[in-house]
Amino acid sequence: MNVQQHLLRARDLLARGQPEMAESALSDAIDASIAAEDIVLLTQARFALGEFLFQQQRDDEALPYLQAVVRTERVDGSVDAEVKASARMLRQIRGIEPR
């Protein structure tokens, strides 16, 4: 499976009420993006897992993924939405902004 398929599978599993399986699919998406050597896909996969963990209120686990996304810079703006959303979640985790 490619990265996008893993991400779609994770969304489907969440919709079915299977968060453990969704988390596994998100981890698989990260692995697939590393194998593909694609920084944009890796950033999107890290964001998806970080956001999932944040929504599950597993902030300590979400931190490294969200921080990795925020550190990603792309001149073409291809991951700007993920970077901005991750920064917002990090501010919420740190209590700077309300959740």
C-alpha positions in Angstrom: 0.0 0.0 0.0 1.1 3.5 -0.6 1.0 6.4 1.9 -2.4 7.8 0.7 -4.0 4.3 0.9 -2.8 3.9 4.5 -4.2 7.4 5.3 -7.5 6.5 3.8 -7.6 3.2 5.6 -6.9 5.0 8.9 -9.8 7.4 8.3 -12.1 4.4 7.4 -11.0 2.6 10.6 -11.7 5.6 12.7 -15.1 6.0 11.2 -15.8 2.3 12.1 -14.7 2.9 15.7 -11.4 1.1 15.5 -8.9 3.7 16.8 -6.2 1.1 17.6 -6.2 -0.2 14.0 -6.3 3.4 12.7 -3.2 4.3 14.7 -1.5 1.3 13.2 -2.4 2.4 9.7 -1.0 5.9 10.4 2.3 4.3 11.5 2.3 2.3 8.3 1.8 5.5 6.4 4.9 7.0 8.0 6.9 3.9 7.2 5.7 4.0 3.6 6.6 7.6 3.2 10.1 6.9 4.5 10.4 4.1 2.1 9.3 6.4 -0.7 11.8 9.0 0.4 9.1 11.7 0.1 9.3 14.5 2.6 5.8 15.9 1.7 4.2 12.5 2.3 6.2 12.0 5.5 5.1 15.4 6.8 1.4 14.6 6.0 1.7 11.2 7.6 3.4 12.6 10.7 0.7 15.3 10.9 -2.1 12.7 10.6 -0.6 10.6 13.5 0.1 13.7 15.6 -3.4 15.0 15.1 -4.9 11.6 15.9 -2.9 11.4 19.2 -3.8 15.0 20.0 -7.5 14.2 19.5 -7.1 11.2 21.8 -5.6 13.5 24.4 -2.3 11.6 24.3 -0.3 14.8 24.2 3.0 13.3 25.2 2.8 10.9 22.3 1.7 13.6 19.9 4.5 16.0 20.7 7.3 14.5 18.6 5.1 14.1 15.5 3.8 17.6 15.7 7.2 19.1 16.4 8.7 17.2 13.4 5.9 18.7 11.2 6.6 22.2 12.5 10.3 21.8 11.7 9.5 21.0 8.1 10.1 23.8 5.6 9.0 23.7 2.0 9.4 26.7 -0.2 6.6 25.6 -2.4 4.1 25.8 0.5 3.0 22.2 0.0 2.8 21.5 3.8 1.9 24.9 5.1 -1.5 23.8 6.3 0.0 20.9 8.3 2.7 23.1 9.8 0.2 25.8 10.9 -2.3 23.2 12.3 0.6 21.5 14.2 1.8 24.8 15.6 -1.7 25.5 16.8 -2.0 22.1 18.5 1.4 22.6 20.1 0.3 25.9 21.6 -2.9 24.2 22.9 -0.8 21.4 24.5 1.4 24.0 26.2 -1.7 25.9 27.4 -1.0 29.0 25.4 -4.3 28.7 23.5 -7.5 27.1 24.7 -8.3 23.6 23.4 
